[in-house]
Amino acid sequence: MLIAVASKDGKEINQHFGHAERFLIYDVENGDAKLVDERKVGRYCSFDPEHPLRGHLLKGIAEALAGCRAVVTAQMGDHPRAELEKLGVEPFVTSGPIKYTLVELAKIL
């Protein structure tokens, strides 16, 4: 299964959903997590007076995460969480080493 991760350093889950400009995509199966893709996105937490709710950015992020079963970040607001859930992407907020955390997460998905 594919899981998207917000990470500043590619080692730890340590980035806020809204600050991410990329998501690392891992394929998690058989007790292993392998990096298979990196998807660039528009930063959700950005000021845009024309679109204060930033729905267009959230839509773009959701499209970039297409095919992912879940997204894992260090922090996430209620609005992005609810929108991802509507799209069938399970949001998780946690921190820790990416590979270990994703293998453990896959056990409950």
C-alpha positions in Angstrom: 0.0 0.0 0.0 1.1 3.5 -0.7 1.5 6.0 2.2 2.5 9.6 1.9 4.8 11.2 4.4 5.7 14.9 5.2 9.3 15.1 6.2 11.9 17.8 6.2 14.9 15.5 6.1 13.7 12.2 4.6 14.4 10.3 7.7 11.8 11.4 10.3 8.2 12.3 10.2 8.7 15.9 11.3 6.8 18.3 9.1 3.4 20.0 9.4 1.0 19.1 6.6 0.5 22.8 5.7 4.2 23.4 5.4 5.0 20.5 3.1 6.1 21.4 -0.4 6.6 17.7 -1.2 5.4 14.4 0.1 7.5 11.2 0.1 5.6 8.2 -1.1 6.4 4.9 0.4 5.2 1.4 -0.6 4.7 -0.5 2.6 4.2 -4.3 2.4 5.6 -7.4 4.1 7.1 -5.6 7.0 9.1 -3.2 4.8 8.8 0.4 3.6 10.4 1.5 0.4 10.6 5.0 -1.0 9.0 4.9 -4.5 8.2 8.5 -5.3 8.4 12.2 -4.3 5.4 14.4 -5.2 5.8 18.2 -5.1 2.8 20.2 -4.0 1.8 23.8 -3.4 2.3 24.8 0.3 -1.1 24.7 1.9 -0.2 27.2 4.7 0.3 30.2 2.4 -1.6 33.5 2.4 -3.7 34.2 -0.6 -6.2 37.0 -0.3 -8.1 35.8 -3.3 -8.6 32.3 -1.8 -8.5 32.6 2.0 -9.7 29.0 2.6 -7.0 27.7 0.2 -9.4 25.1 -1.2 -7.6 25.1 -4.5 -4.3 24.2 -2.8 -5.9 21.4 -0.8 -7.4 20.0 -4.0 -4.0 20.0 -5.7 -2.4 18.2 -2.7 -5.2 15.7 -2.7 -4.6 15.1 -6.5 -0.9 14.6 -5.8 -1.7 12.0 -3.2 -4.0 10.1 -5.4 -3.5 6.3 -4.9 -2.2 6.7 -1.4 -4.1 4.9 1.4 -2.9 7.4 4.1 -0.9 10.5 4.7 1.3 10.8 7.8 2.5 14.2 9.1 3.8 15.7 12.4 0.8 18.1 12.6 -2.4 18.7 10.6 -5.3 21.1 11.0 -8.9 20.0 11.2 -9.9 21.3 7.8 -7.3 19.4 5.8 -7.9 16.3 7.9 -11.6 16.3 7.1 -11.1 17.0 3.4 -8.6 14.1 3.1 -11.0 11.8 4.8 -13.7 12.7 2.4 -11.4 11.7 -0.4 -10.6 8.4 1.2 -7.1 9.2 2.3 -6.6 8.4 6.0 -4.7 11.2 7.9 -2.4 10.3 10.7 -0.5 12.6 13.0 2.6 11.2 14.6 6.4 11.6 14.6 9.3 9.2 14.5 11.5 7.4 12.0 9.7 7.0 8.7 10.3 3.4 7.9 9.6 2.0 11.4 6.5 4.1 11.8 5.1 3.2 8.5 5.6 -0.5 9.0 3.8 -0.2 12.4 1.0 1.9 10.9 0.5 -0.6 8.1 -0.5 -3.2 10.7 -3.6 -1.3 11.6 -4.6 -0.2 8.0 
